[in-house]
Structure formats: C-alpha cells, structure tokens
Amino acid sequence: MPKTITLRPRTATGADGPLASLGGLLREWLPRQRWFAGKDRPVTDLSVLSVTELFPGCLHLLVHASHAPVPTPGGTPPPGDCYQLLLGVREQLAPRLERAFIGRATAGPLAGLAVYDALYDPRAASLLLERLRRPGSAGPLRFEADPTAPVPGGLPPRLLDAEQSNTSLVYGDAYILKLFRRIQPGVNPDLEVSAALAAQGCTRVPAPVAWFTTSAPRPATLGVLQPFLPDATDGWTLALGALAAGDDFTAEARELGRATAEVHLALAEAFPPAGPGENGRTADAMCARLEAAAHAVPGLKPFVPGLRAAFGALATCDTGPPAQRIHGDLHLGQVLRAGRDWFVIDFEGEPSRPLTERRTPQSPVRDVAGMLRSFDYAARQSRPWRPEWARRCREAFCAGYAARAGWDPRKKHALLRAHETDRAVYEVLYEARHRPDWLPVPMAAIKRLAVWGG
C-alpha cells in the first residue's frame, strides 16, 4: 500500500514543502512530456501554486514553469505556464508502474519515496472517477456532475496512448475523462461549449456528465468526463485507411461538411451573435502571428511577402458570415464516425492561444479552413502524394457544408484563403516545435498559398 502523505497548503512553496522534494525531478521530467508547451524555452524556475492530497498516496498539483522571455516581432510569449499534475508517491514502485516513474525524492517531506505519474496507476484512476461520481470539494478542487446522467461505479480505467496537449482516461469503454494539462484561468471551452450544445439538443457533440475545477490560485477548469463512443473511429484514421486502400472519401467528406454546419448552427443559437466580422483586425492579428512564426522558423521568411498579401486581401473583402463561437481547432483528428454519423469532439481550441481568445467569436470559415488543411495533411501521408484525393475531399466537404449552412465557403475566396494561410502558419510553428519530421507538410502548403491567386 502507498504511504500516506499529508501536506499543508501553507508549506506548499516553502523550504519544507513539496517543491523541496519535487523541484529537481519535475525540472527534468516536465520538458520531456508531449503536452509541455515550453520545449523551445528552458525552464528557469518552478513553483507550486497549489497542492491537494486527493487520497492517500496521490497528490494533485498545479505548478508554474517559468521561462526566460524571448521577444519576437509578434510579441513576447508569456514568461511561463501552469500545469496540472497528479503524482503518486510510494515507498516501492510496482513493476507495472515503471513507465510512469519520475524519480525518487532525495529531500523534503517526500524524501526516499518513489514519485510517478498517477494517471498510469489503475487504483488512482479509479479513485479519481469516484471523486467525480460524488460531487464535493477537496481543498481548492470542486467536483461536479450532471444529476440527470449518473455514472456507475467500478468501471475499469485505461490510459489512452495517443496523447496530445492533454491526457485522457477511458472508463469501461463508457466514459472518457479529459484532464487538461496546461491550465489557464477561466472556463475551458471544452466544458462550456459541449454543455451549451447539449442544452440546445445538438447530438453531434457528447454532453459532459461530470467535471472538476479549482478556485486557487484562480478559478479554472481541470477536467471533463463525457460519454465515450467505443465503436467510433476518428476521421484521421478513416482517411488514411481510404488512402491506403485506394478508396474514395468524398461521400464521408460531404457528410462531415453537413455535420460541421449543423454544429455551427447550434453554436450560433447557443451563444449570443457577435455581428459582422472585423476583417481588418483579423488580418492584423494574422500578420502578427506570421511575423512571430517567421522569427521562430527561418524557413518561413522567403514566403512572408506572399502570405501577407493573402491577409491584405482579407482586409478589403466582404466580411462573410457573422462571427460566432466556433470549434477553433477543427481537423480530422477532432471528429469521430460511429455507424453513419459524424461527431465533433475537443472544443478546447488551439491550446497555444490564450483562453480569452479561444472563447472569442470568430468566423466559421476558420473551422472550414482547418478541415481543408487536414485533408491535405492526410493526402501527403500517402506515397506518392495524392493531391487529387485531397482536392475532391475539399470540394465535397464544402458542398456538404453549403447544403446545410445555406452559404458556400468556396464563394468566400479571399476569406477562405486567408484563414487557410493562417492555419498553415500555425502548423509550421507547431511542427517545428513538436514534430520536426512533419514540417515539410505545412511548408508545402505555405509555398502554394504564398503564390496562390485562384
């Protein structure tokens, strides 16, 4: 059995607090995690913002990793980020938990104990579900649930391997818990939007059944439990399968376009309309992101003039559909197909952007552009490259969207080009930081978009 650890909040950052035990271990472990956002900036300082003993042997922490400021033409990145950790502490680590091992503390209140990522521990994962099933508080943490959708107990947990910017646990193939790793103050859109769409009766998005938040150091969303679709397959896997088999994907793309439009219509009903889009301000923001990305990825610099022209055209074109709440990071990996139906998941938006920006109404064309870029990504996984496959999927998706939304993204040429260009710039920066081997995929789009006039 794990050794019981009792920590007092007032000592969380003191000499006798957990940082004395964990500081050195976390400075080495955090930058190696897939979800750590500051890989291109060394950690200069680490502080514990809150610590709560969820149950014996499991600590919930919010830690702040500070970085040296790196000024860029697009503005100075934040000096650090807050991360959510669930750490297990034991005298001896079971062999099945070796992959979760962080290190053995040599000082402080945890001296001599093995520290590990508790999300790999079935016992800890099961106890976390029990917390969610029974609303209540633990220190600054508050657990809440939808009383109309009770969650059964005893569901076996498993950690999903395909981690992105968060961590997900599946319980009994019936529910999935997403734990946000990089924490920003405020309501996370993944909880806010899915709850609002459920209230609208939109069945394209799984409704939240439980969630937990913190009040310290500032109010923030920490995790959301939703129904899991065990027989569903994500769009990326389906697209790659179609490519490998030489199959057409246009029927699926057309239905996906209709599903996307349905979600947009429900979002427009669920949240107050924002009025016409402000293309001039949007173009300025896109230019600023371009300058920042070109500073970080020198390979972008030769294409900056052509890309800026795409944003300049946005400033003078018609505003298009009204700005509204959108998905914000739509691609084939964010949609699931179960039977003949498409579902949309992960409304968190681009995690690298501030939470306030992700909750701001934007043009729905941005989501359309994200999906169009995703078809291009999929086509480039095939050898040889299948540009015609991507073109047919793009056309079918837009046709399906137009049939349901009542307007055609293809007729918003300058608007679509600008948003697709902005998305490709984001992809270049993301791949350069996290998956350098994938960088040629968005760079190929950059070369096309920088000279594309039609």
C-alpha positions as CSV (number, residue, x, y, z in Angstrom):
1,M,0.0,0.0,0.0
2,P,1.2,3.5,-0.7
3,K,2.5,5.5,2.2
4,T,0.0,8.2,3.4
5,I,1.4,11.7,2.7
6,T,-0.1,14.7,4.5
7,L,0.9,18.2,3.2
8,R,-0.2,21.5,4.4
9,P,-1.1,24.2,1.8
10,R,0.8,26.8,3.8
11,T,4.1,24.9,3.2
12,A,3.5,24.2,-0.5
13,T,6.2,26.5,-1.7
14,G,8.3,26.7,1.5
15,A,11.6,25.0,2.3
16,D,9.7,22.1,3.9
17,G,7.0,21.9,1.1
18,P,6.7,19.5,-1.8
19,L,9.0,21.6,-4.1
20,A,11.9,20.6,-1.9
21,S,11.2,17.1,-2.9
22,L,9.9,17.5,-6.4
23,G,11.6,20.6,-7.9
24,G,14.6,18.8,-9.3
25,L,12.6,15.8,-10.6
26,L,10.0,17.9,-12.3
27,R,12.5,20.3,-14.0
28,E,13.8,17.2,-15.8
29,W,10.5,15.4,-16.4
30,L,8.2,18.2,-17.5
31,P,10.1,19.3,-20.7
32,R,10.0,15.7,-21.9
33,Q,6.2,15.4,-21.8
34,R,4.3,15.6,-25.0
35,W,1.9,18.2,-23.6
36,F,4.6,20.6,-22.3
37,A,4.3,23.8,-24.2
38,G,7.7,25.4,-23.5
39,K,10.0,22.9,-25.2
40,D,11.8,25.7,-27.1
41,R,12.5,27.7,-23.9
42,P,14.4,26.3,-20.9
43,V,12.7,26.2,-17.6
44,T,14.3,28.9,-15.4
45,D,12.1,28.4,-12.3
46,L,9.4,26.1,-11.0
47,S,6.9,26.9,-8.3
48,V,4.0,25.0,-6.7
49,L,0.8,27.0,-6.9
50,S,-1.4,24.5,-5.1
51,V,-1.2,21.0,-3.7
52,T,-4.0,18.8,-2.6
53,E,-3.9,15.2,-1.3
54,L,-6.8,13.7,-3.2
55,F,-6.4,10.4,-1.4
56,P,-3.6,8.5,0.3
57,G,-0.6,8.3,-2.0
58,C,-1.9,10.7,-4.7
59,L,-1.2,14.4,-4.8
60,H,-2.9,16.9,-7.1
61,L,-0.6,19.8,-8.0
62,L,-0.7,22.9,-10.1
63,V,2.8,24.0,-10.9
64,H,4.1,27.1,-12.7
65,A,7.1,26.6,-15.0
66,S,8.9,29.9,-15.8
67,H,10.9,30.6,-18.9
68,A,13.3,33.3,-19.9
69,P,11.5,35.9,-22.0
70,V,12.2,35.6,-25.8
71,P,11.0,38.8,-27.6
72,T,9.7,38.3,-31.1
73,P,8.2,40.6,-33.7
74,G,4.8,39.1,-32.9
75,G,5.1,39.9,-29.2
76,T,6.8,38.4,-26.2
77,P,5.5,34.9,-25.2
78,P,4.2,34.5,-21.6
79,P,7.0,34.0,-19.1
80,G,5.6,30.7,-18.1
81,D,2.7,28.3,-17.9
82,C,0.6,26.5,-15.3
83,Y,0.4,22.7,-15.5
84,Q,-1.8,20.2,-13.8
85,L,-0.1,17.1,-12.3
86,L,-1.4,14.0,-10.5
87,L,1.5,12.4,-8.8
88,G,1.7,9.1,-7.0
89,V,4.1,8.6,-4.1
90,R,5.1,5.1,-2.8
91,E,7.9,3.5,-0.9
92,Q,8.3,0.8,-3.6
93,L,7.0,1.1,-7.2
94,A,5.2,-1.9,-8.7
95,P,6.8,-3.2,-12.0
96,R,3.6,-2.2,-13.9
97,L,4.2,1.4,-13.0
98,E,7.8,1.6,-14.2
99,R,6.9,3.6,-17.3
100,A,5.3,6.2,-15.1
101,F,8.3,6.6,-12.8
102,I,9.5,10.2,-12.5
103,G,12.2,9.7,-9.9
104,R,13.0,9.1,-6.2
105,A,12.9,12.2,-4.0
106,T,16.1,12.8,-2.1
107,A,15.0,15.8,0.1
108,G,11.9,17.4,1.7
109,P,8.8,15.7,3.0
110,L,8.8,13.1,0.3
111,A,12.5,12.1,0.8
112,G,13.1,8.4,0.0
113,L,9.7,7.9,-1.8
114,A,9.3,7.0,-5.5
115,V,7.3,9.6,-7.4
116,Y,5.3,8.7,-10.5
117,D,2.6,9.9,-12.8
118,A,-0.5,8.7,-11.0
119,L,-2.7,8.6,-14.2
120,Y,-0.9,5.3,-15.1
121,D,-2.0,3.8,-11.8
122,P,-5.4,2.0,-12.2
123,R,-6.1,2.4,-8.4
124,A,-5.5,6.2,-8.6
125,A,-7.6,6.5,-11.8
126,S,-10.4,4.6,-10.3
127,L,-10.4,6.7,-7.1
128,L,-10.4,9.8,-9.4
129,L,-13.6,8.6,-11.0
130,E,-15.2,8.1,-7.6
131,R,-14.5,11.7,-6.8
132,L,-16.3,12.7,-10.0
133,R,-19.2,10.5,-9.3
134,R,-19.8,12.1,-5.9
135,P,-19.8,15.9,-6.1
136,G,-17.9,17.7,-3.4
137,S,-14.7,19.5,-2.6
138,A,-11.1,18.7,-1.7
139,G,-9.2,21.7,-0.8
140,P,-9.5,24.2,-3.7
141,L,-10.8,21.5,-6.0
142,R,-14.5,21.1,-6.7
143,F,-16.1,18.1,-8.3
144,E,-19.5,18.5,-10.0
145,A,-21.8,16.2,-12.0
146,D,-25.0,16.3,-14.1
147,P,-27.6,14.8,-11.7
148,T,-29.6,13.6,-14.7
149,A,-26.8,11.4,-16.0
150,P,-25.5,9.3,-13.1
151,V,-22.2,7.5,-13.7
152,P,-21.9,3.9,-12.5
153,G,-19.1,2.9,-10.3
154,G,-16.5,0.1,-10.7
155,L,-15.6,0.9,-14.3
156,P,-12.1,-0.2,-15.2
157,P,-9.8,2.6,-16.3
158,R,-7.3,2.7,-19.1
159,L,-5.0,5.5,-20.2
160,L,-5.1,6.4,-23.9
161,D,-1.7,6.2,-25.6
162,A,-2.4,8.8,-28.3
163,E,-1.7,11.8,-26.1
164,Q,-1.9,15.3,-27.5
165,S,-1.9,18.5,-25.4
166,N,-4.0,16.8,-22.7
167,T,-4.3,13.4,-21.1
168,S,-7.4,11.1,-21.4
169,L,-8.6,8.2,-19.4
170,V,-11.3,5.8,-20.6
171,Y,-13.6,4.1,-18.1
172,G,-15.2,0.8,-19.0
173,D,-15.5,1.9,-22.7
174,A,-18.4,4.0,-21.5
175,Y,-16.9,7.4,-20.5
176,I,-13.8,9.4,-21.3
177,L,-12.1,11.8,-18.9
178,K,-10.0,14.6,-20.4
179,L,-7.6,16.1,-18.0
180,F,-6.3,19.5,-19.2
181,R,-2.5,19.7,-18.7
182,R,-1.8,23.4,-19.4
183,I,-4.2,25.3,-17.2
184,Q,-5.4,28.9,-17.9
185,P,-7.8,30.8,-15.7
186,G,-11.5,30.7,-16.7
187,V,-14.0,28.2,-18.1
188,N,-12.4,25.9,-20.6
189,P,-14.3,25.9,-23.9
190,D,-14.4,22.1,-24.0
191,L,-16.8,22.2,-20.9
192,E,-18.6,25.5,-21.8
193,V,-19.3,24.6,-25.4
194,S,-20.3,21.0,-25.0
195,A,-22.7,21.9,-22.2
196,A,-24.3,24.7,-24.2
197,L,-24.7,22.4,-27.3
198,A,-26.2,19.7,-25.1
199,A,-28.7,22.2,-23.8
200,Q,-29.6,23.0,-27.5
201,G,-30.3,19.4,-28.2
202,C,-27.3,19.0,-30.5
203,T,-26.5,15.3,-30.7
204,R,-23.3,15.8,-32.7
205,V,-21.3,16.5,-29.5
206,P,-21.1,14.3,-26.5
207,A,-22.5,16.1,-23.4
208,P,-20.5,16.5,-20.2
209,V,-21.6,14.3,-17.3
210,A,-19.1,15.4,-14.7
211,W,-16.2,17.8,-14.4
212,F,-13.8,19.3,-11.8
213,T,-12.4,22.8,-11.3
214,T,-10.1,24.7,-9.0
215,S,-10.6,28.0,-7.2
216,A,-6.9,28.6,-6.5
217,P,-4.7,30.2,-7.5
218,R,-7.5,31.4,-9.8
219,P,-10.8,29.7,-11.0
220,A,-10.1,27.3,-13.8
221,T,-11.4,24.1,-15.4
222,L,-9.3,21.0,-14.8
223,G,-11.1,18.1,-16.4
224,V,-14.3,16.9,-18.2
225,L,-16.0,13.5,-18.2
226,Q,-18.1,12.7,-21.3
227,P,-19.7,9.6,-22.8
228,F,-17.2,7.5,-24.8
229,L,-18.0,6.1,-28.3
230,P,-16.3,2.7,-28.2
231,D,-17.3,1.8,-31.8
232,A,-16.3,5.1,-33.3
233,T,-13.2,5.8,-35.4
234,D,-11.6,9.2,-35.8
235,G,-11.6,10.9,-39.1
236,W,-7.8,10.8,-39.5
237,T,-7.7,7.0,-39.2
238,L,-10.6,6.6,-41.6
239,A,-9.0,9.0,-44.2
240,L,-5.6,7.2,-44.0
241,G,-7.4,3.9,-44.4
242,A,-9.2,5.1,-47.5
243,L,-5.9,6.4,-49.0
244,A,-4.1,3.1,-48.3
245,A,-6.9,1.1,-49.9
246,G,-7.2,3.5,-52.9
247,D,-10.8,4.3,-51.9
248,D,-12.7,7.4,-52.5
249,F,-13.6,9.5,-49.4
250,T,-15.9,12.1,-50.9
251,A,-19.1,10.7,-49.5
252,E,-17.7,10.8,-46.0
253,A,-16.3,14.3,-46.5
254,R,-19.6,15.6,-47.7
255,E,-21.4,14.2,-44.7
256,L,-18.7,15.6,-42.5
257,G,-19.3,19.0,-44.1
258,R,-23.0,18.8,-43.2
259,A,-22.2,17.7,-39.6
260,T,-19.8,20.7,-39.2
261,A,-22.5,23.1,-40.5
262,E,-25.0,21.6,-38.0
263,V,-22.6,22.2,-35.1
264,H,-22.0,25.8,-36.3
265,L,-25.8,26.5,-36.5
266,A,-26.2,25.1,-33.0
267,L,-23.4,27.2,-31.7
268,A,-24.9,30.3,-33.2
269,E,-28.1,29.5,-31.3
270,A,-26.3,28.7,-28.0
271,F,-24.2,31.8,-27.8
272,P,-25.2,35.4,-28.5
273,P,-24.4,36.6,-32.0
274,A,-21.4,38.8,-32.4
275,G,-22.4,40.7,-35.5
276,P,-20.3,41.2,-38.7
277,G,-16.7,40.0,-38.6
278,E,-13.9,42.6,-38.3
279,N,-11.7,41.6,-41.2
280,G,-9.2,44.4,-40.7
281,R,-8.5,43.5,-37.1
282,T,-8.4,39.8,-38.1
283,A,-5.9,40.5,-40.8
284,D,-3.6,42.4,-38.4
285,A,-3.7,39.5,-36.0
286,M,-2.8,37.1,-38.7
287,C,0.1,39.3,-39.8
288,A,1.4,39.4,-36.3
289,R,1.3,35.6,-35.9
290,L,3.1,35.3,-39.3
291,E,5.9,37.6,-38.1
292,A,6.3,35.7,-34.9
293,A,6.3,32.3,-36.7
294,A,8.9,33.5,-39.3
295,H,11.1,34.7,-36.4
296,A,10.9,31.2,-34.8
297,V,11.1,29.2,-38.1
298,P,13.5,31.0,-40.6
299,G,12.3,28.8,-43.4
300,L,9.1,30.8,-43.5
301,K,10.9,34.2,-44.2
302,P,11.1,33.9,-48.0
303,F,7.3,33.4,-48.2
304,V,6.3,36.3,-45.9
305,P,5.5,38.8,-48.6
306,G,3.2,36.4,-50.4
307,L,1.5,35.3,-47.2
308,R,1.0,38.9,-46.1
309,A,-0.8,39.6,-49.4
310,A,-3.3,36.9,-48.6
311,F,-4.0,38.7,-45.3
312,G,-4.1,42.0,-47.0
313,A,-6.8,40.7,-49.4
314,L,-8.9,39.7,-46.3
315,A,-8.9,43.3,-45.0
316,T,-10.7,44.5,-48.2
317,C,-13.1,41.6,-48.9
318,D,-16.7,41.1,-47.7
319,T,-17.0,40.2,-44.1
320,G,-18.7,36.8,-44.9
321,P,-20.8,35.1,-42.3
322,P,-21.2,36.7,-38.9
323,A,-18.6,36.0,-36.2
324,Q,-19.7,33.4,-33.7
325,R,-18.4,30.7,-31.3
326,I,-16.6,28.0,-33.3
327,H,-14.6,24.9,-32.7
328,G,-11.3,26.6,-33.1
329,D,-9.0,23.7,-33.9
330,L,-11.1,21.6,-36.3
331,H,-9.3,18.7,-38.2
332,L,-9.8,15.1,-38.9
333,G,-8.5,14.0,-35.6
334,Q,-11.2,16.0,-33.8
335,V,-14.2,14.2,-35.4
336,L,-15.5,10.6,-34.9
337,R,-17.6,8.4,-37.1
338,A,-19.9,5.9,-35.4
339,G,-22.0,4.0,-37.8
340,R,-23.1,6.6,-40.4
341,D,-22.9,9.6,-38.1
342,W,-20.2,12.1,-37.5
343,F,-19.5,13.5,-34.1
344,V,-17.3,16.6,-33.2
345,I,-15.1,16.5,-30.1
346,D,-12.4,18.6,-28.3
347,F,-13.8,22.1,-28.3
348,E,-10.8,23.4,-26.4
349,G,-9.4,25.3,-29.4
350,E,-5.7,25.7,-30.2
351,P,-4.1,25.3,-26.7
352,S,-1.2,27.6,-27.6
353,R,-3.7,30.6,-27.8
354,P,-4.9,32.5,-24.7
355,L,-8.2,31.2,-23.3
356,T,-9.9,34.5,-23.8
357,E,-9.0,34.4,-27.5
358,R,-10.3,30.9,-27.9
359,R,-13.7,31.9,-26.4
360,T,-14.0,35.0,-28.6
361,P,-16.5,34.8,-31.6
362,Q,-14.7,34.2,-34.9
363,S,-15.6,33.5,-38.5
364,P,-16.8,29.9,-39.0
365,V,-14.6,29.9,-42.1
366,R,-11.7,29.3,-39.7
367,D,-13.1,25.9,-38.9
368,V,-13.7,25.1,-42.6
369,A,-10.1,26.1,-43.4
370,G,-8.8,23.8,-40.6
371,M,-10.6,20.8,-42.1
372,L,-9.4,21.6,-45.6
373,R,-5.9,21.7,-44.3
374,S,-6.4,18.3,-42.6
375,F,-7.4,16.7,-45.9
376,D,-4.1,18.0,-47.4
377,Y,-2.2,16.5,-44.4
378,A,-3.9,13.1,-44.9
379,A,-3.1,13.1,-48.7
380,R,0.5,13.8,-48.0
381,Q,0.9,10.7,-45.8
382,S,0.4,8.7,-49.0
383,R,3.3,7.8,-51.2
384,P,3.1,9.1,-53.9
385,W,1.3,12.2,-52.7
386,R,-2.4,12.2,-53.7
387,P,-3.3,15.9,-54.4
388,E,-6.3,15.0,-56.4
389,W,-7.7,12.9,-53.5
390,A,-7.4,16.0,-51.2
391,R,-9.0,18.3,-53.8
392,R,-12.0,16.0,-54.2
393,C,-12.4,15.8,-50.4
394,R,-12.2,19.6,-50.0
395,E,-14.8,20.1,-52.7
396,A,-17.1,17.5,-51.2
397,F,-16.7,18.9,-47.6
398,C,-17.6,22.4,-48.8
399,A,-20.5,21.2,-50.8
400,G,-21.9,19.3,-47.8
401,Y,-21.3,22.4,-45.6
402,A,-23.1,24.7,-48.1
403,A,-26.1,22.4,-48.3
404,R,-26.7,22.6,-44.6
405,A,-25.4,26.1,-43.7
406,G,-27.0,28.0,-46.6
407,W,-23.8,29.6,-47.8
408,D,-20.8,28.2,-49.7
409,P,-17.3,28.6,-48.2
410,R,-15.9,28.3,-51.8
411,K,-17.6,31.6,-52.7
412,K,-15.7,33.4,-49.9
413,H,-12.5,33.1,-51.8
414,A,-10.3,35.7,-50.1
415,L,-11.7,34.9,-46.7
416,L,-11.1,31.2,-47.1
417,R,-7.6,31.7,-48.5
418,A,-6.6,34.0,-45.5
419,H,-7.8,31.5,-42.9
420,E,-6.2,28.6,-44.6
421,T,-3.0,30.6,-44.8
422,D,-3.2,31.5,-41.1
423,R,-3.8,27.8,-40.3
424,A,-0.8,26.7,-42.3
425,V,1.4,29.3,-40.5
426,Y,0.2,27.8,-37.2
427,E,1.0,24.3,-38.4
428,V,4.6,25.3,-39.4
429,L,5.3,26.7,-35.9
430,Y,3.6,23.7,-34.2
431,E,5.5,21.1,-36.3
432,A,8.8,22.9,-35.9
433,R,8.4,22.8,-32.1
434,H,6.9,19.3,-31.6
435,R,7.2,17.1,-34.8
436,P,10.1,18.4,-37.0
437,D,9.7,15.4,-39.3
438,W,6.3,16.7,-40.3
439,L,7.4,20.2,-41.1
440,P,7.5,19.6,-44.9
441,V,3.7,19.0,-44.9
442,P,2.7,22.6,-43.9
443,M,5.7,24.1,-45.7
444,A,4.4,22.6,-49.0
445,A,1.1,24.4,-48.3
446,I,2.9,27.6,-47.5
447,K,4.7,27.6,-50.9
448,R,1.3,27.1,-52.6
449,L,-0.6,29.7,-50.6
450,A,2.2,32.3,-51.0
451,V,1.7,32.4,-54.8
452,W,-2.0,31.3,-55.0
453,G,-4.2,33.7,-56.7
454,G,-7.0,31.4,-57.6
